């Protein structure tokens, strides 16, 4: 038994004539008659009484007709629901944003989602990139923006951009008169960095190891606290420009380029393959790619785009 047979039977029972039902269904009359006979044989009962004027459902046929109509109506509703979901997905999508990006990205992401994905309810989770990576691998996040993401089977990702790390100094400090500072000179300053296993700390220490430099810094995993230490306590920090965009705009901090070499990292939009709402997660990832690309193109996020347009176009 399949939905086609149910549709055939319902149409015949409602019209009361196999010939006219065949015309409505646009099938050959012999084929329609055979489908009805096959259905009766499978069920082991007569569904129709055949007579000169056409056909009439038997008592069991009437009961089967009522049940078949409900099944077909439910199948049609299921199709409509799926089409609606495909056109305008709904549900809750959890999005992980690294601490250095959350302050600048969360608001434009919420605003864009309200306009383009109004039935999606975003839940933004802010954390260090390493922890977000663990959450998305475990399926506890649907989408995330991650730094220097490594490949795993249960996630899909598209690299968005490359972001250089900068030296941050308090406003008015003489070092801000310099155009750049060599990487090795960073560790002669009172530096504050996120602690291990933070991705930024890993990038800095691996780069130091390749250039025979001994990295020295105090640990702090709070971005607001790091900003406060640089603004008010004479410390220095290495961060992406976007992390302290507000402090830079207020004139509380300044930046110096780091050279020989310039530390950088790659940012990727990552989607969990364990999400229960793949359509919503995919569209949210594309939306985030669009928002990030717009921020970069406007100059608010200082980075070099790689695959943003490719993700948005999928």
C-alpha positions as CSV (number, residue, x, y, z in Angstrom):
1,X,0.0,0.0,0.0
2,X,1.3,3.5,-0.9
3,X,0.0,7.1,-1.0
4,X,-0.8,6.8,-4.7
5,X,-3.1,3.9,-4.1
6,X,-4.8,5.8,-1.3
7,X,-5.3,8.8,-3.5
8,X,-6.7,6.6,-6.3
9,X,-9.2,5.0,-3.9
10,X,-10.3,8.2,-2.3
11,X,-10.9,9.8,-5.7
12,X,-12.9,6.8,-6.9
13,X,-15.0,6.6,-3.7
14,X,-15.8,10.4,-3.8
15,X,-16.7,10.4,-7.5
16,X,-18.5,7.0,-7.5
17,X,-17.4,6.2,-11.0
18,X,-14.0,4.7,-12.1
19,X,-14.1,6.1,-15.6
20,X,-14.7,9.7,-14.4
21,X,-12.1,9.2,-11.6
22,X,-9.6,8.1,-14.2
23,X,-10.2,11.3,-16.2
24,X,-9.7,13.4,-13.1
25,X,-6.5,11.5,-12.1
26,X,-5.3,11.4,-15.7
27,X,-4.6,7.7,-15.6
28,X,-5.9,4.9,-17.8
29,X,-9.1,3.3,-16.6
30,X,-7.7,-0.2,-16.7
31,X,-4.6,0.9,-14.6
32,X,-6.9,2.6,-12.1
33,X,-9.1,-0.5,-11.8
34,X,-6.1,-2.7,-11.3
35,X,-4.7,-0.5,-8.6
36,X,-8.0,-0.6,-6.7
37,X,-8.1,-4.4,-7.1
38,X,-4.5,-4.7,-5.8
39,X,-5.5,-2.6,-2.8
40,X,-8.5,-4.8,-2.0
41,X,-6.3,-8.0,-2.4
42,X,-3.7,-6.5,0.0
43,X,-6.3,-5.6,2.6
44,X,-8.3,-8.9,2.1
45,X,-11.7,-7.1,1.9
46,X,-14.0,-5.6,-0.8
47,X,-13.8,-1.8,-0.6
48,X,-16.3,-1.1,-3.4
49,X,-19.5,-2.5,-4.7
50,X,-19.6,-2.3,-8.5
51,X,-22.9,-1.7,-10.2
52,X,-24.3,-0.4,-13.5
53,X,-24.2,3.3,-12.3
54,X,-20.6,3.1,-11.0
55,X,-19.2,2.1,-7.6
56,X,-20.2,2.6,-4.0
57,X,-18.0,2.0,-0.9
58,X,-18.8,-1.0,1.2
59,X,-19.2,-0.5,4.9
60,X,-15.5,-1.4,5.4
61,X,-14.7,0.7,2.3
62,X,-16.4,3.7,3.9
63,X,-14.3,3.4,7.1
64,X,-11.2,2.9,5.0
65,X,-12.1,6.0,2.9
66,X,-12.3,8.1,6.1
67,X,-9.0,6.9,7.3
68,X,-7.3,7.3,3.9
69,X,-8.5,10.9,3.6
70,X,-7.0,11.7,7.0
71,X,-3.7,10.1,6.1
72,X,-3.5,12.0,2.8
73,X,-4.4,15.3,4.6
74,X,-1.6,14.7,7.1
75,X,0.8,13.9,4.3
76,X,-0.1,17.1,2.5
77,X,0.3,19.1,5.8
78,X,3.8,17.5,6.3
79,X,4.8,18.6,2.8
80,X,3.5,22.1,3.4
81,X,5.4,22.3,6.7
82,X,8.6,21.2,5.1
83,X,8.3,23.6,2.2
84,X,7.6,26.4,4.7
85,X,10.7,25.4,6.7
86,X,12.8,25.3,3.6
87,X,11.7,28.8,2.6
88,X,11.7,30.4,6.0
89,X,13.4,28.2,8.6
90,X,12.4,28.6,12.3
91,X,13.7,27.4,15.7
92,X,16.5,28.2,18.1
93,X,20.1,28.3,16.7
94,X,23.0,28.5,19.2
95,X,25.9,30.6,17.9
96,X,29.3,30.6,19.5
97,X,31.4,33.8,19.2
98,X,34.9,34.1,20.5
99,X,35.4,36.7,23.2
100,X,37.6,38.9,20.9
101,X,34.8,39.1,18.3
102,X,31.6,39.0,20.4
103,X,31.4,42.7,21.4
104,X,31.6,43.9,17.8
105,X,29.8,41.0,16.0
106,X,26.8,40.1,18.3
107,X,24.7,43.2,17.7
108,X,24.9,43.4,13.9
109,X,24.3,39.6,13.8
110,X,21.2,39.9,15.8
111,X,20.0,42.8,13.7
112,X,20.6,41.0,10.4
113,X,18.9,37.8,11.7
114,X,15.8,39.9,12.8
115,X,15.6,41.2,9.2
116,X,16.5,38.1,7.1
117,X,15.7,35.2,9.4
118,X,12.8,36.4,11.5
119,X,11.6,32.9,12.6
120,X,15.1,32.0,13.8
121,X,15.8,32.6,17.5
122,X,19.5,33.2,18.0
123,X,21.2,32.2,21.2
124,X,24.7,33.7,21.3
125,X,27.3,32.0,23.5
126,X,30.5,34.0,24.2
127,X,33.6,32.0,25.2
128,X,37.3,31.5,24.3
129,X,37.7,29.9,20.9
130,X,39.1,26.6,22.3
131,X,36.1,26.0,24.4
132,X,33.7,26.9,21.5
133,X,35.5,24.3,19.4
134,X,34.8,21.7,22.0
135,X,31.1,22.7,22.2
136,X,30.5,22.5,18.5
137,X,32.3,19.2,18.1
138,X,30.0,17.8,20.8
139,X,26.9,19.2,19.1
140,X,26.1,21.7,21.8
141,X,26.5,24.6,19.4
142,X,24.9,24.8,15.9
143,X,27.2,27.5,14.5
144,X,30.4,29.1,15.6
145,X,33.2,31.5,14.6
146,X,36.5,29.9,15.4
147,X,40.2,30.9,15.1
148,X,42.6,28.5,13.5
149,X,40.0,25.8,13.4
150,X,41.2,22.2,13.0
151,X,39.4,19.6,10.9
152,X,37.0,17.2,12.6
153,X,34.4,14.8,11.1
154,X,31.3,16.2,12.7
155,X,31.7,19.8,11.6
156,X,31.8,21.6,8.3
157,X,33.5,25.0,7.9
158,X,34.4,27.7,5.5
159,X,37.5,29.9,6.1
160,X,36.4,33.6,6.2
161,X,39.4,35.7,6.6
162,X,42.9,36.3,8.0
163,X,43.3,38.7,10.8
164,X,46.7,40.2,12.0
165,X,47.4,40.7,15.7
166,X,48.4,44.1,16.9
167,X,50.2,45.5,20.0
168,X,47.9,47.6,22.1
169,X,49.2,50.3,24.3
170,X,47.6,52.9,26.6
171,X,46.8,56.2,24.9
172,X,49.6,58.7,25.0
173,X,52.4,56.1,25.5
174,X,55.6,56.9,23.6
175,X,55.6,53.5,21.9
176,X,52.6,54.6,19.8
177,X,54.9,57.0,18.0
178,X,56.5,54.0,16.4
179,X,55.2,52.7,13.0
180,X,55.9,49.1,14.0
181,X,57.6,46.9,16.6
182,X,59.6,43.7,15.9
183,X,58.0,40.6,17.3
184,X,61.0,39.7,19.5
185,X,60.7,43.1,21.3
186,X,57.1,42.4,22.5
187,X,58.4,40.4,25.4
188,X,60.5,43.2,26.7
189,X,57.2,44.9,27.6
190,X,54.9,44.1,30.5
191,X,52.6,42.0,28.4
192,X,49.2,40.5,29.4
193,X,47.8,37.6,27.3
194,X,45.1,35.0,27.6
195,X,46.4,31.9,29.3
196,X,46.9,28.4,27.7
197,X,45.2,26.7,25.9
198,X,43.8,29.9,24.4
199,X,44.3,30.0,20.6
200,X,45.9,33.5,20.7
201,X,48.4,32.3,23.3
202,X,49.2,29.3,21.2
203,X,49.8,31.4,18.1
204,X,52.1,33.7,19.9
205,X,54.1,30.9,21.6
206,X,54.4,28.8,18.4
207,X,55.7,31.8,16.6
208,X,58.1,32.6,19.4
209,X,59.4,29.0,19.3
210,X,60.1,29.2,15.5
211,X,62.1,32.4,16.0
212,X,64.0,31.4,19.1
213,X,62.2,33.9,21.3
214,X,61.3,33.2,24.9
215,X,57.7,34.5,25.4
216,X,56.9,36.2,28.7
217,X,53.5,37.5,29.7
218,X,51.1,37.3,32.6
219,X,47.9,35.3,32.1
220,X,44.4,36.8,32.0
221,X,41.4,35.1,30.3
222,X,39.0,38.1,30.7
223,X,38.9,40.5,27.7
224,X,37.4,43.4,29.7
225,X,40.1,42.9,32.4
226,X,42.9,42.9,29.8
227,X,41.5,46.2,28.4
228,X,41.4,47.7,31.9
229,X,45.0,46.6,32.6
230,X,46.2,48.2,29.4
231,X,44.1,51.4,29.8
232,X,44.8,52.0,33.5
233,X,47.7,49.9,34.7
234,X,50.4,50.3,32.1
235,X,50.3,46.9,30.6
236,X,50.4,46.0,26.9
237,X,48.3,43.4,25.0
238,X,48.5,41.5,21.7
239,X,45.0,41.3,20.2
240,X,43.2,41.7,16.9
241,X,42.1,45.2,16.2
242,X,38.4,44.2,16.4
243,X,38.7,43.1,20.0
244,X,39.2,46.6,21.4
245,X,37.4,48.6,18.7
246,X,35.3,50.4,21.4
247,X,38.4,51.5,23.4
248,X,40.1,52.6,20.2
249,X,37.1,54.7,19.2
250,X,37.1,56.3,22.6
251,X,40.8,57.1,22.3
252,X,41.7,55.0,25.3
253,X,44.1,52.7,23.5
254,X,46.4,52.9,20.5
255,X,48.0,50.2,18.3
256,X,51.4,49.4,16.8
257,X,51.9,46.9,14.0
258,X,54.0,43.9,14.8
259,X,56.6,42.9,12.2
260,X,59.3,40.4,11.6
261,X,57.1,38.4,11.7
262,X,53.5,39.6,11.9
263,X,51.4,37.2,14.0
264,X,48.0,36.3,12.5
265,X,45.3,33.8,12.6
266,X,42.5,32.5,10.3
267,X,38.8,32.8,11.2
268,X,36.3,30.2,10.0
269,X,32.5,29.9,10.2
270,X,31.8,26.4,11.5
271,X,28.6,24.4,11.4
272,X,27.9,21.3,13.5
273,X,26.8,18.3,11.6
274,X,25.0,17.2,14.7
275,X,22.6,20.1,14.7
276,X,18.9,19.2,14.8
277,X,18.1,22.1,12.5
278,X,20.6,21.9,9.6
279,X,18.7,24.3,7.3
280,X,18.5,26.9,10.0
281,X,22.1,26.4,11.0
282,X,23.3,26.7,7.3
283,X,21.3,29.9,6.7
284,X,22.6,31.4,10.0
285,X,26.2,30.5,9.0
286,X,25.7,32.2,5.7
287,X,24.1,35.2,7.4
288,X,27.1,35.5,9.7
289,X,29.4,35.3,6.8
290,X,27.6,38.2,5.1
291,X,27.7,40.3,8.3
292,X,31.4,39.6,8.8
293,X,32.1,40.4,5.1
294,X,30.2,43.7,5.4
295,X,32.2,44.7,8.6
296,X,35.5,43.9,6.9
297,X,34.6,45.8,3.7
298,X,33.4,48.8,5.7
299,X,36.8,48.9,7.5
300,X,35.2,48.3,11.0
301,X,36.9,44.9,11.1
302,X,40.5,45.0,9.9
303,X,41.1,41.7,8.2
304,X,41.6,40.2,4.8
305,X,38.6,38.2,3.4
306,X,39.2,34.8,1.9
307,X,36.0,32.8,1.2
308,X,33.2,35.0,2.6
309,X,31.5,35.5,-0.8
310,X,31.7,31.8,-1.6
311,X,29.9,30.9,1.6
312,X,27.3,33.5,1.2
313,X,26.6,32.3,-2.4
314,X,25.9,28.7,-1.5
